Amino acid sequence: MNFLKKFLLLRKAQKSPYFEEFYEEIDLNQKVKDARFVVFDCEATELDVKKAKLLSIGAVEVKNLEIDLSKSFYEILKSDEIKAAEIHGITREDVEKYGKEPKEVIYDFLKYIKGSVLVGYYVKFDVSLVEKYSIKYFQYPIINYKLDLFSFVKREYQSGRSLDDLMKELGVEIRARHNALEDAYITALLFLKYVYPNREYRLKDLPIFL
C-alpha cells in the first residue's frame, strides 16, 4: 500500500471544508466478508474524462458480501446533452422530470460512498469523472480505496475478459445495458462471484488502490 500517496491525498482532502462529511477511515485489517463496498457505474457523454460530462450515477451497496438494493443510489443529472443522454436510454423527459443539479448529486454520492471501498469495471474512469466534479464543487479528491474488477479477474484467473464474457459465465442475460444502476447491479453480482473465495482474506490482501 502506498502510504506516502495516502498521506498526500489526505493533506489535500483535509483542505476541503467538507472533509469530515465525506471521509471515514476504513480498517484494512478487517476481513473482506465484513467490509462495505460500493459498486458503481457512471454514464457520460464521452470517454475522454477531460471533456466528458456526467449524465447519471448508479450504485449498489455490498455489505457482509450481500447486495442491499434498498440502499441503492441512482441519480440523473440536469444536462443540455440530450442527444448523448438518449444513447444511454435517458430521455429528455427523464432529464426534465428527474434531473438534479450536478452539485447536489455529487454531494449525495460522496456522502453515500463514505467509509466504503469503490468497485467498478474499469473503475478509474468512473472515479476520475466523479472526482472532476467533486474537486470543482467541494475541493475534495476521492480518497476511498478502489478495486477494479477487470484487473482483479485478470490477476486471479490470468485472463482479461470483457464484461459480456463474465456475464455469460454467470448466466446473466445480455441485453442493451444503458441504465447505470442496472450496470452497477450486474457488476456487483460479478464482484461477489469472484471475491467470494477471498472472503476470509484481510481487505488489504485484495488489489485495492488509492
C-alpha positions in Angstrom: 0.0 0.0 0.0 1.4 3.4 -0.9 1.4 5.3 2.4 3.1 8.4 1.0 0.3 8.7 -1.6 -2.3 8.3 1.1 -0.6 10.9 3.3 -0.5 13.4 0.4 -4.1 12.8 -0.6 -5.3 13.2 2.9 -3.5 16.5 3.2 -5.2 17.7 0.1 -8.6 16.4 1.1 -8.3 18.0 4.6 -8.3 21.4 3.0 -11.9 20.9 1.9 -14.5 22.3 4.3 -16.4 19.1 3.6 -13.7 16.7 4.7 -15.5 15.5 7.8 -18.7 14.9 5.9 -17.1 12.9 3.2 -14.2 11.0 4.8 -14.2 8.0 7.0 -11.1 5.8 7.7 -11.5 2.1 7.0 -9.8 -0.8 8.7 -7.6 -2.5 6.1 -7.2 -5.5 8.5 -10.9 -6.3 8.6 -11.9 -9.4 6.7 -13.3 -9.0 3.2 -16.6 -10.5 4.2 -17.0 -7.7 6.8 -16.2 -4.8 4.6 -18.5 -2.3 3.0 -18.2 -2.0 -0.8 -20.0 0.4 -3.2 -20.2 -0.9 -6.7 -21.0 1.9 -9.1 -21.2 2.9 -12.7 -21.4 6.3 -14.5 -23.0 7.3 -17.8 -21.1 10.0 -19.6 -21.2 12.0 -22.8 -17.9 10.5 -24.0 -14.8 8.5 -22.9 -12.4 11.4 -22.7 -12.6 12.3 -19.0 -11.4 15.9 -19.5 -14.2 16.6 -22.0 -16.9 14.2 -20.7 -20.0 15.4 -18.8 -21.6 13.2 -16.3 -25.2 12.1 -17.2 -26.1 9.7 -14.4 -24.6 7.6 -11.5 -25.9 4.2 -10.3 -24.5 2.3 -7.3 -25.4 -0.5 -5.0 -24.1 -1.3 -1.6 -22.4 -4.7 -0.8 -22.1 -5.3 2.9 -21.2 -8.7 4.5 -21.0 -9.9 0.9 -24.7 -9.2 0.3 -26.3 -6.7 -2.1 -28.8 -4.4 -0.4 -30.9 -3.0 -3.1 -32.9 -0.9 -0.6 -29.8 1.2 -0.2 -29.1 1.6 -3.9 -28.2 5.0 -5.4 -29.4 6.3 -8.8 -29.5 9.9 -9.9 -29.8 11.6 -13.3 -28.0 15.0 -13.6 -29.5 18.0 -15.3 -27.9 18.4 -18.7 -28.3 20.0 -22.0 -26.6 17.0 -23.7 -29.9 15.4 -24.6 -28.6 13.5 -27.7 -25.8 11.9 -25.7 -28.2 11.1 -22.8 -30.6 9.4 -25.2 -27.8 7.0 -26.3 -27.8 5.8 -22.7 -31.6 5.5 -22.6 -32.1 8.7 -20.7 -34.9 10.7 -22.4 -35.5 14.4 -22.4 -38.5 13.8 -20.2 -36.2 11.9 -17.7 -33.8 14.8 -17.5 -36.6 17.4 -17.1 -38.5 15.3 -14.6 -35.8 13.6 -12.5 -32.6 15.6 -13.3 -30.9 17.2 -10.4 -28.2 19.8 -10.2 -24.8 18.2 -10.5 -23.6 19.7 -7.3 -26.5 18.1 -5.4 -25.9 14.7 -7.0 -22.2 14.7 -6.3 -22.7 15.8 -2.7 -25.2 13.0 -2.1 -22.9 10.5 -3.8 -19.8 11.5 -1.7 -21.9 11.0 1.4 -23.1 7.6 0.1 -19.6 6.3 -0.5 -18.2 7.4 2.8 -16.3 4.6 4.5 -16.5 2.2 1.6 -14.3 0.6 -1.0 -15.3 1.6 -4.5 -15.7 -1.2 -7.1 -16.2 -0.9 -10.8 -15.3 -2.3 -14.2 -12.5 0.0 -15.4 -13.2 1.9 -12.2 -10.5 4.5 -12.8 -12.7 6.2 -15.5 -15.7 6.5 -13.3 -13.7 7.7 -10.3 -11.9 10.3 -12.4 -15.1 11.5 -13.8 -16.8 12.0 -10.4 -13.7 13.4 -9.0 -13.7 16.1 -11.6 -16.9 17.3 -10.2 -16.1 16.8 -6.5 -13.0 19.0 -6.8 -14.9 21.6 -8.7 -17.7 21.9 -6.2 -16.1 20.8 -2.9 -12.3 20.9 -3.4 -12.4 17.3 -2.4 -10.4 14.5 -4.1 -11.9 11.0 -3.8 -9.6 9.1 -1.5 -11.6 6.0 -1.0 -9.8 2.8 -1.7 -10.8 1.3 -5.1 -10.9 -2.1 -6.7 -11.0 -2.6 -10.4 -13.0 -5.7 -11.2 -11.3 -6.2 -14.6 -7.8 -6.1 -13.1 -8.9 -8.4 -10.2 -10.3 -11.1 -12.5 -7.3 -10.8 -14.7 -5.0 -11.3 -11.7 -7.0 -14.2 -10.3 -7.7 -16.1 -13.5 -4.8 -14.9 -15.8 -7.4 -13.7 -18.3 -8.7 -10.3 -19.1 -12.3 -10.9 -20.1 -14.9 -8.4 -21.2 -18.0 -7.7 -19.0 -20.1 -9.5 -21.5 -17.9 -12.6 -21.2 -18.2 -12.6 -17.5 -21.9 -12.1 -17.7 -22.2 -15.2 -19.9 -20.2 -17.2 -17.3 -22.6 -16.0 -14.6 -25.6 -16.8 -16.7 -26.8 -13.2 -16.8 -28.9 -12.3 -19.8 -27.0 -9.9 -22.1 -29.1 -7.1 -23.5 -28.7 -3.4 -24.2 -27.2 -2.2 -20.9 -27.6 1.6 -20.6 -29.0 2.3 -17.1 -26.2 3.0 -14.7 -27.9 1.3 -11.8 -28.5 -1.9 -13.8 -24.9 -2.0 -14.8 -23.8 -1.4 -11.2 -26.0 -4.3 -10.1 -24.7 -6.7 -12.7 -21.1 -5.6 -11.8 -21.9 -6.3 -8.1 -23.1 -9.8 -9.0 -19.9 -10.5 -10.8 -17.9 -8.9 -8.0 -19.5 -11.2 -5.4 -18.8 -14.3 -7.5 -15.1 -13.5 -7.9 -14.4 -12.1 -4.5 -16.2 -14.8 -2.5 -13.2 -17.2 -2.5 -11.2 -14.4 -0.8 -13.8 -13.7 1.8 -11.6 -14.7 4.7 -8.7 -12.6 3.5 -8.0 -9.2 5.0 -9.1 -6.2 3.0 -5.5 -5.1 2.4 -4.8 -8.5 0.7 -7.1 -7.5 -2.2 -5.6 -5.5 -5.1 -7.1 -2.2 -3.8 -5.5 1.1 -4.6 -6.0 4.8 -3.9 
